[in-house]
């Protein structure tokens, strides 16, 4: 019983000390409880889930294509980078992440591709 209480105490202590805030700040300066509360998260994830994207990409692990977290880490979340990534999703590409080409998605609207890019940028890991 004593061991159980000690383990339980350490578990609780570890949870309490290791609980990092997943808060983010929007461009307007409002606090968002977590990236999952951002409206771009659900919309982008839904569009990616309905497409063939998860065939080659995963959120945190490399697969045929780079992990979305690595893409978010590589590119600063600027209007120019968003536009470049939107165009790359629609037109396809090759050479940035290796020699395996990314398939083009010409039937995807720019608006939907932008929602996907916004979702991907939300996956940037906090480097604090």
C-alpha positions as CSV (number, residue, x, y, z in Angstrom):
1,X,0.0,0.0,0.0
2,X,2.9,2.3,0.8
3,X,4.5,1.7,-2.6
4,X,1.1,2.4,-4.3
5,X,0.8,5.8,-2.5
6,X,4.4,6.8,-3.4
7,X,3.9,5.9,-7.0
8,X,0.6,7.7,-7.1
9,X,2.2,10.8,-5.5
10,X,5.0,10.8,-8.0
11,X,2.6,10.4,-10.9
12,X,0.5,13.3,-9.7
13,X,3.6,15.4,-9.1
14,X,4.9,14.6,-12.6
15,X,1.6,15.4,-14.2
16,X,1.3,18.7,-12.3
17,X,4.8,19.8,-13.1
18,X,4.9,18.6,-16.7
19,X,1.6,20.1,-17.7
20,X,2.6,22.7,-20.3
21,X,0.1,25.1,-21.6
22,X,-1.0,24.6,-25.2
23,X,-2.2,28.1,-25.5
24,X,-1.6,30.1,-28.7
25,X,-2.2,33.7,-29.6
26,X,-4.1,34.7,-32.6
27,X,-3.1,37.6,-34.9
28,X,-5.6,39.8,-33.0
29,X,-3.9,39.0,-29.7
30,X,-6.7,36.9,-28.2
31,X,-5.7,33.7,-26.3
32,X,-6.8,30.4,-27.8
33,X,-7.0,27.5,-25.3
34,X,-5.2,25.2,-27.6
35,X,-4.4,24.8,-31.3
36,X,-7.4,22.5,-31.6
37,X,-9.7,25.3,-30.5
38,X,-8.6,27.3,-33.6
39,X,-11.3,27.2,-36.3
40,X,-8.6,26.6,-38.9
41,X,-7.6,23.3,-37.1
42,X,-10.9,21.5,-37.7
43,X,-11.5,22.9,-41.2
44,X,-8.0,22.0,-42.4
45,X,-7.9,18.6,-40.7
46,X,-11.3,17.8,-42.3
47,X,-10.1,18.7,-45.7
48,X,-6.9,16.8,-45.4
49,X,-8.8,13.8,-44.0
50,X,-11.1,13.7,-47.1
51,X,-8.1,14.0,-49.5
52,X,-5.3,11.6,-50.2
53,X,-2.8,13.6,-48.1
54,X,-2.4,11.1,-45.3
55,X,-1.3,8.5,-47.8
56,X,2.1,10.3,-47.9
57,X,2.1,12.6,-44.9
58,X,1.7,12.1,-41.2
59,X,1.4,14.7,-38.5
60,X,4.6,14.1,-36.6
61,X,6.4,11.2,-38.3
62,X,8.1,11.2,-41.7
63,X,6.6,8.9,-44.3
64,X,6.8,9.1,-48.0
65,X,6.5,12.8,-47.6
66,X,7.6,15.1,-44.7
67,X,5.7,15.2,-41.5
68,X,3.4,18.2,-41.2
69,X,5.2,19.3,-38.1
70,X,8.4,19.5,-40.1
71,X,6.8,21.5,-42.8
72,X,5.4,23.9,-40.2
73,X,8.9,24.2,-38.6
74,X,10.6,24.8,-41.9
75,X,8.4,27.7,-43.1
76,X,7.6,30.8,-41.2
77,X,3.8,31.4,-41.1
78,X,3.7,34.4,-43.5
79,X,1.3,35.3,-46.3
80,X,4.1,34.6,-48.9
81,X,4.9,31.1,-47.5
82,X,1.2,30.3,-47.3
83,X,0.7,31.2,-51.0
84,X,3.8,29.2,-52.0
85,X,2.5,26.1,-50.1
86,X,-1.0,26.5,-51.5
87,X,0.5,26.6,-55.0
88,X,2.7,23.6,-54.2
89,X,-0.4,21.6,-53.0
90,X,-2.3,22.4,-56.1
91,X,0.5,22.0,-58.7
92,X,2.6,19.4,-57.0
93,X,6.3,19.6,-56.5
94,X,9.6,17.9,-56.1
95,X,13.1,18.5,-54.7
96,X,12.5,20.4,-51.5
97,X,12.1,17.2,-49.3
98,X,13.9,14.7,-51.6
99,X,13.3,13.3,-55.0
100,X,9.9,11.7,-54.5
101,X,7.4,14.0,-56.2
102,X,4.3,15.3,-54.4
103,X,1.2,14.6,-56.5
104,X,-0.7,17.6,-57.9
105,X,-4.2,18.3,-56.7
106,X,-5.5,20.5,-59.5
107,X,-9.2,20.0,-58.5
108,X,-8.6,21.5,-55.1
109,X,-9.7,25.1,-54.7
110,X,-7.2,27.7,-53.5
111,X,-9.5,28.4,-50.5
112,X,-9.4,24.7,-49.4
113,X,-5.7,24.5,-50.0
114,X,-5.2,27.6,-47.8
115,X,-7.3,26.0,-45.1
116,X,-5.0,22.9,-45.2
117,X,-1.9,25.1,-45.0
118,X,-3.3,27.0,-42.0
119,X,-3.9,23.7,-40.3
120,X,-0.4,22.5,-41.0
121,X,1.1,25.8,-39.7
122,X,-0.8,25.2,-36.4
123,X,1.3,22.1,-36.0
124,X,4.5,24.0,-35.4
125,X,6.0,22.8,-32.2
126,X,6.6,25.5,-29.5
127,X,10.4,25.9,-29.2
128,X,10.3,27.9,-25.9
